[in-house]
Amino acid sequence: MTEQPGIVAGVTVTGEAPATTSLEDLVVITGFSGAGKSTAMNVFEDDGYFCVDNLPPEMISGLVDVFVHGGSKVRRAAVVSDVRARGLFETLGGELEALARRGIEHRVLFLDADEDTLLGRYKETRRRHPLSPTGSVAQGIAAERAALQSIKERADFVLDTSGIPAAILRRRIADEFLPRQSRSKLAVTLTSFGHKHGLPRDSDIVLDMRFLPNPHWEADLRPLTGFDPQVVEYMSRNGKLDAFYERLAPLLDFLIPEYIAEGKAHLSIAVGCTGGRHRSVAITEALAARLRARDDVEIEVAHRDVGLSTR
């Protein structure tokens, strides 16, 4: 966290729209505890934003006044405001409306995640939930979901972080919120997954590879993964894999320039098979190799379930 001691103390909130402001960008980060808000704040801090963590909503306007009227040289700021403020968090919606009335440009980033993901992260850190310090984490998540619903509905960007590695989460946030050196390239994330473990919830395009021969049913291939050439050879034996590539390549050749022209910053393509170990992994790697030959995309690859399944 980047701090300046006493920065909000003594500030008078006038409620009047400033005639001029040096503040070019204000991002309010909120969402579920354990959904990645600290990771998000680090993205902005690394890009030079003035960042404040755990800021009660009623102090946001005061901080903005310092930026606007106090001679501050801060141009870009990001604040995290969430249920750690307890009862004060209920005022966040009103504070955001007040900023809008004053003409203060701001964006709201809401980080979401499913209950299993949140429970797993709390289990790893062994921390108490802020809304259930003496009870169960599940009770805290339920209370938080009710408290966050209205803010989620008004957010500029909602990102479900379930199953997203930290590195890719940072990339997604940067792609959506930070100025890019060139808008001529589209950031593409390719993720292999197993249908029996659930769909990746943030996917734009889902490719189902279960029409291909399943290496799981071959005893010598079952222990292998889609990284092994024997698996790729087995999948290719009936010609359907080549036919798939012949049809997919023209589709991507059409879509990618269209997405860039439309201003889309990030495209998430999920490639699935039954368990996420063989077919989806092999196709994801092959697509990544093909797309890296293009000069209008930047590629990230994730294999979500390759270590979870043997089918």
Secondary structure by P-SEA (a helix, b strand, c coil): ccccccccccccccccccccccccbbbbbcccccccaaaaaaaaaaacccccccccccaaaaaaaaacccccccccbbbbbcccccccccaaaaaaaaaaaacccbbbbbbbbcaaaaaaaaaaacccccccccccaaaaaaaaaaacaaaaaacccccccccccaaaaaaaaaacccccccccbbbbbbbbbbccccccccccbbbbccccccccccccccccccccaaaaaaaaccaaaaaaaaaaaaaaaacaaaaaaacccbbbbbbbccccccaaaaaaaaaaaaaaacccbbbbbbbcccccccc
